Amino acid sequence: MRVGWADECAVQRGVNAYNYETAVFFEYGTDGNTFPYPAAAVPAMVTGSSTQRERLGGGADEGTTYYYRMVAANAGGTVVSGRAAW
């Protein structure tokens, strides 16, 4: 994971879709248990191994801990990554 501050926070995680067309997105929030804010991954659709990137938390408050996870879904089901923080 890489994190950088500007006006927003940018995160990056990897996914391996094992040659299945897979939709990928991020979810984030501030309590570590709920993730009410969705954010599109770039790229949003993958079929092999890829690194997903997204800017999260436009207007993020410096000094606030934000938690996020990545979600990947295809015909085989949905997988949610472990929680990470910035």
CYANA upper distance limits for C-alpha pairs under 8 A (distance plus 0.5 A):
  1 MET  CA     11 VAL  CA      6.71
  1 MET  CA     12 GLN  CA      5.64
  1 MET  CA     13 ARG  CA      6.06
  2 ARG  CA     10 ALA  CA      7.78
  2 ARG  CA     11 VAL  CA      5.91
  2 ARG  CA     12 GLN  CA      6.17
  3 VAL  CA      9 CYS  CA      6.86
  3 VAL  CA     10 ALA  CA      5.87
  3 VAL  CA     11 VAL  CA      5.62
  3 VAL  CA     12 GLN  CA      8.05
  3 VAL  CA     86 TRP  CA      7.35
  4 GLY  CA      8 GLU  CA      8.45
  4 GLY  CA      9 CYS  CA      6.01
  4 GLY  CA     10 ALA  CA      6.03
  4 GLY  CA     11 VAL  CA      7.99
  5 TRP  CA      9 CYS  CA      5.55
  5 TRP  CA     10 ALA  CA      7.69
  7 ASP  CA     58 GLY  CA      6.83
  7 ASP  CA     59 GLY  CA      6.56
  7 ASP  CA     60 ALA  CA      7.73
  8 GLU  CA     55 ARG  CA      6.69
  8 GLU  CA     56 LEU  CA      6.62
  8 GLU  CA     57 GLY  CA      6.06
  8 GLU  CA     58 GLY  CA      5.12
  8 GLU  CA     59 GLY  CA      6.56
  8 GLU  CA     60 ALA  CA      6.45
  9 CYS  CA     55 ARG  CA      5.94
  9 CYS  CA     56 LEU  CA      5.73
  9 CYS  CA     57 GLY  CA      6.58
  9 CYS  CA     58 GLY  CA      7.78
  9 CYS  CA     60 ALA  CA      7.70
 10 ALA  CA     53 ARG  CA      7.63
 10 ALA  CA     54 GLU  CA      6.09
 10 ALA  CA     55 ARG  CA      4.57
 10 ALA  CA     56 LEU  CA      6.37
 11 VAL  CA     53 ARG  CA      6.25
 11 VAL  CA     54 GLU  CA      6.16
 11 VAL  CA     55 ARG  CA      6.82
 11 VAL  CA     56 LEU  CA      7.72
 12 GLN  CA     51 THR  CA      7.19
 12 GLN  CA     52 GLN  CA      5.98
 12 GLN  CA     53 ARG  CA      4.80
 12 GLN  CA     54 GLU  CA      7.07
 13 ARG  CA     51 THR  CA      6.12
 13 ARG  CA     52 GLN  CA      5.84
 13 ARG  CA     53 ARG  CA      7.14
 13 ARG  CA     70 MET  CA      8.23
 14 GLY  CA     49 SER  CA      7.85
 14 GLY  CA     50 SER  CA      6.21
 14 GLY  CA     51 THR  CA      4.63
 14 GLY  CA     52 GLN  CA      6.26
 15 VAL  CA     49 SER  CA      6.25
 15 VAL  CA     50 SER  CA      6.03
 15 VAL  CA     51 THR  CA      6.73
 15 VAL  CA     52 GLN  CA      7.70
 16 ASN  CA     47 THR  CA      8.32
 16 ASN  CA     48 GLY  CA      6.10
 16 ASN  CA     49 SER  CA      4.57
 16 ASN  CA     50 SER  CA      6.83
 17 ALA  CA     21 GLU  CA      7.49
 17 ALA  CA     22 THR  CA      6.63
 17 ALA  CA     46 VAL  CA      7.06
 17 ALA  CA     47 THR  CA      5.81
 17 ALA  CA     48 GLY  CA      5.43
 17 ALA  CA     49 SER  CA      6.56
 18 TYR  CA     47 THR  CA      7.17
 18 TYR  CA     48 GLY  CA      5.87
 18 TYR  CA     49 SER  CA      7.61
 19 ASN  CA     47 THR  CA      5.04
 19 ASN  CA     48 GLY  CA      5.33
 20 TYR  CA     46 VAL  CA      8.24
 20 TYR  CA     47 THR  CA      5.50
 20 TYR  CA     48 GLY  CA      7.69
 20 TYR  CA     74 ASN  CA      7.46
 20 TYR  CA     75 ALA  CA      8.45
 21 GLU  CA     45 MET  CA      7.19
 21 GLU  CA     46 VAL  CA      6.26
 21 GLU  CA     47 THR  CA      5.09
 21 GLU  CA     74 ASN  CA      6.85
 22 THR  CA     45 MET  CA      5.98
 22 THR  CA     46 VAL  CA      5.79
 22 THR  CA     47 THR  CA      6.59
 22 THR  CA     72 ALA  CA      6.83
 22 THR  CA     73 ALA  CA      6.00
 22 THR  CA     74 ASN  CA      5.21
 23 ALA  CA     44 ALA  CA      6.25
 23 ALA  CA     45 MET  CA      5.14
 23 ALA  CA     46 VAL  CA      7.17
 23 ALA  CA     72 ALA  CA      6.11
 23 ALA  CA     73 ALA  CA      5.79
 23 ALA  CA     74 ASN  CA      6.95
 24 VAL  CA     40 ALA  CA      7.95
 24 VAL  CA     41 ALA  CA      6.51
 24 VAL  CA     43 PRO  CA      8.32
 24 VAL  CA     44 ALA  CA      5.65
 24 VAL  CA     45 MET  CA      6.59
 24 VAL  CA     46 VAL  CA      8.05
 24 VAL  CA     52 GLN  CA      8.46
 24 VAL  CA     70 MET  CA      7.59
 24 VAL  CA     71 VAL  CA      6.13
 24 VAL  CA     72 ALA  CA      4.95
 24 VAL  CA     73 ALA  CA      7.08
 25 PHE  CA     38 PRO  CA      7.70
 25 PHE  CA     39 ALA  CA      6.52
 25 PHE  CA     40 ALA  CA      5.32
 25 PHE  CA     41 ALA  CA      5.20
 25 PHE  CA     44 ALA  CA      6.96
 25 PHE  CA     70 MET  CA      6.33
 25 PHE  CA     71 VAL  CA      5.92
 25 PHE  CA     72 ALA  CA      7.23
 26 PHE  CA     38 PRO  CA      6.27
 26 PHE  CA     39 ALA  CA      5.55
 26 PHE  CA     40 ALA  CA      6.69
 26 PHE  CA     41 ALA  CA      6.81
 26 PHE  CA     54 GLU  CA      8.36
 26 PHE  CA     68 TYR  CA      7.34
 26 PHE  CA     69 ARG  CA      6.21
 26 PHE  CA     70 MET  CA      4.91
 26 PHE  CA     71 VAL  CA      6.47
 27 GLU  CA     35 PHE  CA      5.79
 27 GLU  CA     36 PRO  CA      7.22
 27 GLU  CA     37 TYR  CA      5.92
 27 GLU  CA     38 PRO  CA      4.87
 27 GLU  CA     39 ALA  CA      6.50
 27 GLU  CA     68 TYR  CA      6.04
 27 GLU  CA     69 ARG  CA      6.05
 27 GLU  CA     70 MET  CA      6.90
 27 GLU  CA     71 VAL  CA      8.03
 28 TYR  CA     34 THR  CA      8.24
 28 TYR  CA     35 PHE  CA      4.99
 28 TYR  CA     36 PRO  CA      6.83
 28 TYR  CA     37 TYR  CA      5.69
 28 TYR  CA     38 PRO  CA      7.00
 28 TYR  CA     39 ALA  CA      8.35
 28 TYR  CA     56 LEU  CA      8.25
 28 TYR  CA     66 TYR  CA      7.38
 28 TYR  CA     67 TYR  CA      5.98
 28 TYR  CA     68 TYR  CA      4.55
 28 TYR  CA     69 ARG  CA      7.00
 29 GLY  CA     34 THR  CA      6.78
 29 GLY  CA     35 PHE  CA      5.07
 29 GLY  CA     36 PRO  CA      6.41
 29 GLY  CA     37 TYR  CA      6.69
 29 GLY  CA     66 TYR  CA      6.25
 29 GLY  CA     67 TYR  CA      5.96
 29 GLY  CA     68 TYR  CA      7.00
 30 THR  CA     34 THR  CA      8.36
 30 THR  CA     35 PHE  CA      8.25
 30 THR  CA     64 THR  CA      8.11
 30 THR  CA     65 THR  CA      6.72
 30 THR  CA     66 TYR  CA      5.18
 30 THR  CA     67 TYR  CA      6.29
 31 ASP  CA     66 TYR  CA      8.05
 31 ASP  CA     67 TYR  CA      7.68
 32 GLY  CA     66 TYR  CA      8.03
 32 GLY  CA     67 TYR  CA      5.84
 32 GLY  CA     68 TYR  CA      8.28
 32 GLY  CA     83 ARG  CA      7.97
 35 PHE  CA     67 TYR  CA      8.15
 35 PHE  CA     68 TYR  CA      7.40
 35 PHE  CA     69 ARG  CA      8.46
 39 ALA  CA     54 GLU  CA      7.67
 39 ALA  CA     55 ARG  CA      8.39
 39 ALA  CA     56 LEU  CA      7.17
 40 ALA  CA     44 ALA  CA      6.83
 40 ALA  CA     54 GLU  CA      7.26
 41 ALA  CA     52 GLN  CA      6.14
 41 ALA  CA     53 ARG  CA      6.13
 41 ALA  CA     54 GLU  CA      5.81
 42 VAL  CA     52 GLN  CA      5.92
 42 VAL  CA     53 ARG  CA      5.74
 42 VAL  CA     54 GLU  CA      6.65
 43 PRO  CA     52 GLN  CA      6.72
 43 PRO  CA     53 ARG  CA      8.01
 44 ALA  CA     52 GLN  CA      8.34
 46 VAL  CA     50 SER  CA      7.39
 60 ALA  CA     64 THR  CA      8.29
 65 THR  CA     85 ALA  CA      7.16
 65 THR  CA     86 TRP  CA      6.39
 66 TYR  CA     85 ALA  CA      6.02
 66 TYR  CA     86 TRP  CA      5.96
 67 TYR  CA     83 ARG  CA      6.98
 67 TYR  CA     84 ALA  CA      6.08
 67 TYR  CA     85 ALA  CA      4.78
 67 TYR  CA     86 TRP  CA      7.05
 68 TYR  CA     83 ARG  CA      6.23
 68 TYR  CA     84 ALA  CA      5.97
 68 TYR  CA     85 ALA  CA      6.62
 69 ARG  CA     80 VAL  CA      7.37
 69 ARG  CA     81 SER  CA      6.02
 69 ARG  CA     82 GLY  CA      6.62
 69 ARG  CA     83 ARG  CA      5.57
 69 ARG  CA     84 ALA  CA      6.82
 70 MET  CA     80 VAL  CA      6.40
 70 MET  CA     81 SER  CA      5.78
 70 MET  CA     82 GLY  CA      8.33
 71 VAL  CA     78 THR  CA      7.59
 71 VAL  CA     79 VAL  CA      6.32
 71 VAL  CA     80 VAL  CA      5.04
 71 VAL  CA     81 SER  CA      6.85
 72 ALA  CA     78 THR  CA      6.20
 72 ALA  CA     79 VAL  CA      5.80
 72 ALA  CA     80 VAL  CA      7.01
 73 ALA  CA     77 GLY  CA      6.19
 73 ALA  CA     78 THR  CA      4.68
 73 ALA  CA     79 VAL  CA      6.82
 74 ASN  CA     78 THR  CA      6.98
